[in-house]
Amino acid sequence: MIAVSDAVTRLLSAAQTPSRAESVALDQSLGRILAVPIRAPIDVPQADNSAMDGYAIRFDDWRGEGMPVSQYITAGSQSQPLDSGTAARIFTGAPIPPGADTVVMQENCEAMGNSVRITASPVRGQYVRSRAQDIAAGTVIFEAGHRLRAQDLGLIASVGIATVSVFAPLKVAVFSTGNELAEPGQPAGPAQVYDANRFTIQAQLRTWGFDCVDHGVVVDDLAAVTACLQAAAGSADVIIGSGGVSVGEEDHIRDALAATGSVDWWRVAVKPGKPLAFGRVRQTPFFGLPGNPASVWVTLLILVRPYLFRAQGMAETAVAAVPQRALFERAGGSREEYLRVRLEADGIALHPNQCSGVLRSAGWGDGLAVQRTAQDIHRGDTVDFISYSSLA
């Protein structure tokens, strides 16, 4: 078995940078990964402007007396040079008139017809937002490989850019194996279970922005599994299968891979999820996930995710764990374990059933606690917590 950290390192090294890029409208780019850097073509803001509703003055003109109001400047309008000894009525976002260097907020002013009296001593330069205070023209605001978030789209829009170049989404073929699997909506035999894994995998892939190619459920037959792998390799950039990766007589993934490609490694020291394969079908990368649904959930998040995002062009795929207080006791084991937990007001609570076949443990909580190899966890200990939201 290889360690989880070693597996992630190998996977990131194996991921090839995507070559397909496309130009998309900014409002359609959420979650996409930039293929080229974004450089600001303008300053933001493009001119000095007011941070408050009030009056713009030249600080050295103020003598503690009333000042004539010579201009009325609203946001979006043009200002004129400020006459000496006067003030300009100004509103938030309006351009500072040339010559002015200070804004006095209206709460500290008393309007008197065509004049204004400042009732509190101003501070030179107050409430003036300087040109390029946010962004200077020519600045690279996002490098290639950055995954776009909502706030990023706003920032790009603020420099006037309407389209961005992003990598085309990976196509990921997904299938499950097993004679025991039935499709939801269809009658299930007494010895069957409904296939949850494909639905879990495909839903998470779509959440991450990848395209899915559904290859359904494949029976436990070498010829059928081999045919599925060959078809998947022709339809997608990456293949993910669940089940059939153990060492039983009806687990055919290993032999099918031997016939159609290669296996890089087979087992990872992770719990749940030890029987996990990575290899290639012809030249198409392949992940063989375990058949147990909680194992699928954990390995998808911890091992498959970083590979897919790196293969999609994302520069930084690591997710920071947050230290949290354990509200449980648990003895350590021989593998690194990812516990399904829920964040409470005073720490993280453990789902009572951590079996790899219990999918409810994944939906019950909101993250994973990392229990290192041979680490005993005592109530009150600090443990690493990875929230599902950070993996979205």
C-alpha positions as CSV (number, residue, x, y, z in Angstrom):
1,M,0.0,0.0,0.0
2,I,1.1,3.6,-0.6
3,A,0.4,6.5,1.7
4,V,-2.3,9.0,0.9
5,S,0.2,11.8,0.6
6,D,2.3,9.7,-1.8
7,A,-0.8,8.8,-3.8
8,V,-1.8,12.5,-4.2
9,T,1.8,13.4,-5.2
10,R,1.9,10.7,-7.9
11,L,-1.5,11.7,-9.2
12,L,-0.6,15.3,-9.5
13,S,2.6,14.4,-11.3
14,A,0.6,12.2,-13.7
15,A,-2.0,14.9,-14.6
16,Q,-1.3,16.5,-17.9
17,T,-2.1,20.2,-18.5
18,P,-5.2,20.5,-20.7
19,S,-4.7,21.8,-24.2
20,R,-8.3,22.9,-25.1
21,A,-9.3,26.4,-24.2
22,E,-12.4,28.4,-25.1
23,S,-13.7,31.9,-24.7
24,V,-16.8,32.3,-22.6
25,A,-19.0,35.1,-21.4
26,L,-18.0,36.3,-18.0
27,D,-21.4,35.5,-16.5
28,Q,-21.0,31.9,-17.7
29,S,-17.5,31.4,-16.3
30,L,-18.2,30.7,-12.6
31,G,-16.1,27.7,-11.4
32,R,-14.1,27.6,-14.6
33,I,-10.3,27.6,-14.7
34,L,-8.4,30.4,-16.5
35,A,-6.3,29.4,-19.5
36,V,-4.5,32.7,-19.6
37,P,-3.9,35.4,-17.1
38,I,-6.3,38.3,-16.6
39,R,-4.5,41.7,-16.8
40,A,-6.4,44.9,-15.9
41,P,-6.7,47.3,-18.9
42,I,-7.7,50.2,-16.8
43,D,-7.2,51.7,-13.3
44,V,-9.9,51.0,-10.8
45,P,-11.1,53.5,-9.9
46,Q,-10.2,55.5,-13.0
47,A,-10.3,58.8,-11.2
48,D,-10.1,60.1,-7.6
49,N,-13.6,60.0,-6.2
50,S,-15.6,60.6,-3.1
51,A,-16.2,57.9,-0.5
52,M,-19.0,59.9,1.1
53,D,-21.9,62.2,0.4
54,G,-20.7,65.6,1.5
55,Y,-18.5,68.5,0.3
56,A,-15.2,68.5,-1.5
57,I,-12.8,71.2,-0.5
58,R,-9.1,72.3,-0.8
59,F,-8.0,71.6,2.8
60,D,-5.8,74.7,2.9
61,D,-8.8,76.9,2.0
62,W,-10.7,76.0,5.1
63,R,-10.7,78.7,7.8
64,G,-13.6,77.6,10.0
65,E,-16.0,79.9,8.2
66,G,-18.8,79.4,5.6
67,M,-17.6,78.5,2.1
68,P,-19.5,79.2,-1.2
69,V,-20.7,76.1,-3.0
70,S,-19.5,76.4,-6.6
71,Q,-20.3,72.9,-8.0
72,Y,-22.9,70.1,-7.7
73,I,-21.2,66.8,-8.6
74,T,-23.1,63.5,-8.8
75,A,-21.8,60.0,-9.5
76,G,-21.3,59.6,-13.2
77,S,-21.0,63.3,-13.9
78,Q,-17.9,65.4,-14.8
79,S,-16.3,67.8,-12.4
80,Q,-14.7,71.1,-13.1
81,P,-11.6,72.6,-11.4
82,L,-12.6,73.8,-7.9
83,D,-12.6,77.6,-7.5
84,S,-10.3,78.8,-4.8
85,G,-12.0,79.2,-1.4
86,T,-15.1,77.3,-2.5
87,A,-16.6,73.9,-1.8
88,A,-18.3,71.4,-4.2
89,R,-21.4,69.5,-3.2
90,I,-20.4,65.9,-3.9
91,F,-21.9,62.5,-3.7
92,T,-20.5,59.0,-3.1
93,G,-18.6,57.8,-6.2
94,A,-18.5,61.2,-7.9
95,P,-15.2,62.4,-9.2
96,I,-13.1,64.7,-7.0
97,P,-12.9,68.1,-8.8
98,P,-9.3,69.1,-9.7
99,G,-7.8,71.2,-6.9
100,A,-9.8,69.5,-4.1
101,D,-8.1,67.1,-1.8
102,T,-10.5,66.5,1.0
103,V,-14.2,65.5,1.5
104,V,-16.2,66.5,4.5
105,M,-19.2,64.2,5.1
106,Q,-22.5,65.9,5.1
107,E,-23.2,65.0,8.7
108,N,-20.4,67.5,9.6
109,C,-21.7,70.3,7.4
110,E,-24.5,72.8,7.6
111,A,-26.0,74.0,4.4
112,M,-26.7,77.7,4.3
113,G,-28.3,78.6,0.9
114,N,-25.5,78.7,-1.6
115,S,-22.9,78.3,1.1
116,V,-21.8,75.5,3.6
117,R,-20.4,75.7,7.0
118,I,-18.2,72.9,8.2
119,T,-19.0,72.1,11.8
120,A,-16.2,69.6,12.6
121,S,-12.5,70.1,11.8
122,P,-11.7,68.1,8.6
123,V,-8.6,65.9,8.1
124,R,-6.5,66.4,5.0
125,G,-7.3,63.8,2.4
126,Q,-10.2,62.2,4.2
127,Y,-12.9,60.3,2.3
128,V,-11.0,60.6,-1.0
129,R,-10.6,57.3,-2.9
130,S,-7.5,57.6,-5.0
131,R,-7.3,56.6,-8.6
132,A,-6.0,53.0,-9.0
133,Q,-6.6,52.5,-5.2
134,D,-8.1,49.0,-6.0
135,I,-6.3,48.0,-9.2
136,A,-3.6,49.7,-11.4
137,A,-3.8,49.3,-15.1
138,G,-1.5,46.5,-16.3
139,T,-1.7,44.5,-13.1
140,V,-2.3,40.8,-13.4
141,I,-5.3,40.2,-11.2
142,F,-5.5,36.5,-11.8
143,E,-3.0,34.0,-13.1
144,A,-3.7,31.2,-15.5
145,G,-4.8,28.1,-13.5
146,H,-7.1,30.1,-11.1
147,R,-10.6,28.8,-10.5
148,L,-13.1,31.6,-10.8
149,R,-15.3,32.4,-7.8
150,A,-18.2,34.8,-7.6
151,Q,-16.1,37.6,-6.2
152,D,-13.6,37.0,-9.0
153,L,-16.2,37.6,-11.6
154,G,-17.1,40.9,-10.0
155,L,-13.4,42.0,-10.0
156,I,-13.0,41.0,-13.7
157,A,-16.2,42.9,-14.5
158,S,-14.8,46.0,-12.6
159,V,-12.0,46.3,-15.2
160,G,-14.4,46.1,-18.1
161,I,-13.7,42.6,-19.3
162,A,-16.7,40.7,-20.7
163,T,-15.2,37.4,-21.9
164,V,-12.5,35.2,-20.4
165,S,-10.4,32.3,-21.8
166,V,-10.9,29.1,-19.8
167,F,-10.0,25.5,-20.2
168,A,-12.7,23.3,-21.8
169,P,-14.3,21.1,-19.1
170,L,-13.0,17.6,-18.8
171,K,-15.3,14.8,-19.9
172,V,-15.4,12.1,-17.3
173,A,-16.9,8.7,-18.1
174,V,-18.6,7.0,-15.1
175,F,-19.8,3.4,-14.6
176,S,-20.5,1.0,-11.8
177,T,-19.9,-2.8,-11.8
178,G,-21.8,-5.6,-10.0
179,N,-24.5,-8.1,-10.7
180,E,-26.0,-7.0,-7.4
181,L,-26.8,-3.5,-8.6
182,A,-30.2,-2.3,-9.7
183,E,-31.1,1.0,-11.2
184,P,-33.2,3.4,-9.1
185,G,-36.8,3.3,-10.3
186,Q,-36.6,-0.3,-11.4
187,P,-37.6,-3.4,-9.3
188,A,-34.7,-4.7,-7.3
189,G,-34.3,-8.5,-6.6
190,P,-34.0,-9.8,-3.1
191,A,-30.2,-10.0,-3.4
192,Q,-29.8,-6.7,-5.1
193,V,-29.1,-3.1,-3.9
194,Y,-29.7,0.1,-5.8
195,D,-26.6,1.7,-7.4
196,A,-25.9,4.9,-5.4
197,N,-22.2,5.3,-6.5
198,R,-22.8,6.6,-10.0
199,F,-25.2,9.2,-8.7
200,T,-22.8,10.3,-6.0
201,I,-19.9,10.5,-8.4
202,Q,-21.7,12.2,-11.3
203,A,-23.4,14.8,-9.0
204,Q,-20.1,15.7,-7.5
205,L,-18.4,15.9,-10.9
206,R,-21.1,18.3,-12.1
207,T,-20.7,20.4,-9.0
208,W,-17.0,20.7,-9.8
209,G,-17.8,21.7,-13.4
210,F,-16.9,18.6,-15.3
211,D,-19.0,16.9,-18.0
212,C,-20.2,13.4,-17.3
213,V,-20.6,10.5,-19.7
214,D,-22.8,7.8,-18.1
215,H,-21.8,4.2,-19.0
216,G,-24.3,2.7,-16.6
217,V,-24.0,-0.5,-14.6
218,V,-21.8,-3.3,-16.0
219,V,-22.3,-6.9,-15.0
220,D,-19.5,-8.9,-13.4
221,D,-18.1,-10.3,-16.6
222,L,-14.6,-9.8,-17.9
223,A,-15.7,-9.3,-21.5
224,A,-18.4,-6.8,-20.4
225,V,-16.0,-4.8,-18.2
226,T,-13.4,-4.8,-20.9
227,A,-15.9,-3.5,-23.5
228,C,-17.0,-0.8,-21.1
229,L,-13.5,0.4,-20.5
230,Q,-12.8,0.5,-24.2
231,A,-16.0,2.5,-24.9
232,A,-15.3,4.9,-22.1
233,A,-11.8,5.5,-23.3
234,G,-13.2,6.6,-26.6
235,S,-15.8,9.0,-25.1
236,A,-13.9,10.8,-22.3
237,D,-10.7,12.4,-20.9
238,V,-10.9,10.4,-17.7
239,I,-12.7,7.2,-16.6
240,I,-14.0,6.5,-13.1
241,G,-15.5,3.1,-12.2
242,S,-16.7,1.9,-8.9
243,G,-16.6,-1.7,-7.7
244,G,-14.7,-4.7,-9.1
245,V,-11.3,-3.5,-7.9
246,S,-10.8,-6.0,-5.1
247,V,-9.3,-9.5,-5.4
248,G,-12.3,-11.7,-5.6
249,E,-13.1,-14.0,-8.5
250,E,-15.8,-11.6,-9.7
251,D,-13.6,-8.5,-9.6
252,H,-12.6,-8.1,-13.2
253,I,-11.1,-4.6,-13.3
254,R,-7.5,-5.7,-12.9
255,D,-7.7,-8.2,-15.8
256,A,-9.6,-5.8,-18.0
257,L,-7.0,-3.1,-17.4
258,A,-4.2,-5.6,-18.2
259,A,-6.0,-6.3,-21.5
260,T,-6.6,-2.7,-22.5
261,G,-3.9,-0.6,-20.7
262,S,-1.9,-0.6,-17.5
263,V,-2.1,-0.3,-13.8
264,D,0.1,2.2,-12.0
265,W,-0.9,1.2,-8.4
266,W,-3.7,-0.7,-6.7
267,R,-4.0,-0.1,-3.0
268,V,-3.8,3.1,-0.8
269,A,-3.3,3.1,2.9
270,V,-6.6,5.0,3.4
271,K,-9.8,4.1,5.3
272,P,-12.3,3.8,3.9
273,G,-11.1,3.0,0.4
274,K,-8.0,0.8,0.4
275,P,-8.8,-1.1,-2.8
276,L,-8.3,1.8,-5.2
277,A,-6.7,1.5,-8.6
278,F,-5.1,4.1,-10.9
279,G,-4.0,3.2,-14.4
280,R,-4.8,3.8,-18.0
281,V,-7.1,2.4,-20.6
282,R,-5.0,2.9,-23.7
283,Q,-3.9,6.5,-23.0
284,T,-7.0,7.5,-21.0
285,P,-6.5,7.8,-17.2
286,F,-8.6,5.5,-15.1
287,F,-9.7,5.4,-11.5
288,G,-11.1,2.3,-10.0
289,L,-12.9,3.2,-6.8
290,P,-14.1,0.7,-4.2
291,G,-17.7,-0.5,-4.3
292,N,-18.7,0.6,-0.8
293,P,-20.5,4.0,-1.1
294,A,-18.7,5.7,1.9
295,S,-15.4,4.6,0.4
296,V,-16.4,6.1,-2.9
297,W,-17.3,9.4,-1.2
298,V,-14.0,9.7,0.6
299,T,-11.7,8.6,-2.2
300,L,-13.5,10.9,-4.7
301,L,-12.9,13.9,-2.5
302,I,-9.4,13.1,-1.2
303,L,-7.7,11.4,-4.2
304,V,-9.7,11.9,-7.3
305,R,-10.5,15.6,-6.8
306,P,-6.9,16.9,-6.8
307,Y,-6.1,14.9,-9.9
308,L,-9.1,16.1,-11.9
309,F,-8.5,19.7,-11.0
310,R,-4.9,19.6,-11.9
311,A,-5.8,17.8,-15.2
312,Q,-8.3,20.7,-15.7
313,G,-5.5,23.2,-15.4
314,M,-5.9,24.3,-11.8
315,A,-2.6,25.5,-10.3
316,E,-3.3,24.9,-6.6
317,T,-5.5,21.9,-5.7
318,A,-4.7,21.5,-2.0
319,V,-7.4,22.3,0.5
320,A,-6.4,23.6,4.0
321,A,-7.6,21.6,7.0
322,V,-8.9,23.6,9.9
323,P,-8.0,22.5,13.5
324,Q,-11.1,21.6,15.5
325,R,-11.8,20.2,18.9
326,A,-12.8,16.5,18.9
327,L,-16.0,15.6,20.8
328,F,-15.2,11.9,20.6
329,E,-12.8,9.2,21.5
330,R,-11.3,6.9,18.9
331,A,-8.3,4.5,18.7
332,G,-5.9,4.8,15.8
333,G,-5.3,2.2,13.2
334,S,-2.9,1.1,10.5
335,R,-4.2,3.4,7.9
336,E,-5.0,7.1,7.6
337,E,-8.7,7.5,8.2
338,Y,-11.2,10.0,7.0
339,L,-14.0,10.2,9.5
340,R,-17.5,11.5,8.6
341,V,-18.1,14.3,11.2
342,R,-20.4,17.2,11.9
343,L,-19.3,20.6,13.1
344,E,-21.0,21.6,16.3
345,A,-20.7,24.8,18.4
346,D,-18.0,23.4,20.6
347,G,-16.2,21.1,18.1
348,I,-16.7,18.2,15.8
349,A,-19.0,15.2,16.5
350,L,-18.5,11.8,15.0
351,H,-21.1,9.8,13.2
352,P,-21.7,6.7,15.2
353,N,-21.2,4.3,12.3
354,Q,-18.0,4.7,10.3
355,C,-18.5,1.5,8.2
356,S,-17.6,1.9,4.5
357,G,-21.0,0.7,3.5
358,V,-22.9,3.4,5.4
359,L,-23.5,6.3,3.0
360,R,-25.7,8.1,5.4
361,S,-22.6,9.1,7.4
362,A,-21.5,11.2,4.4
363,G,-24.8,13.2,4.2
364,W,-25.2,13.4,8.0
365,G,-22.1,15.6,8.4
366,D,-20.5,18.5,6.8
367,G,-16.9,17.4,6.6
368,L,-14.1,14.9,7.2
369,A,-11.8,14.6,10.2
370,V,-8.4,13.3,9.5
371,Q,-7.1,10.6,11.8
372,R,-3.5,9.9,11.1
373,T,-2.0,6.4,11.1
374,A,-1.8,5.1,14.7
375,Q,-3.2,8.3,16.1
376,D,-5.4,7.9,19.1
377,I,-8.0,10.7,19.4
378,H,-9.2,11.7,22.8
379,R,-12.1,14.0,23.6
380,G,-10.7,17.6,23.5
381,D,-7.8,16.8,21.2
382,T,-7.3,19.0,18.2
383,V,-7.8,17.3,14.9
384,D,-7.7,18.4,11.3
385,F,-11.1,19.1,9.8
386,I,-11.8,19.4,6.1
387,S,-15.2,20.9,5.3
388,Y,-17.2,19.7,2.4
389,S,-17.7,23.4,1.4
390,S,-13.9,23.7,0.9
391,L,-14.0,20.8,-1.5
392,A,-16.8,22.1,-3.6
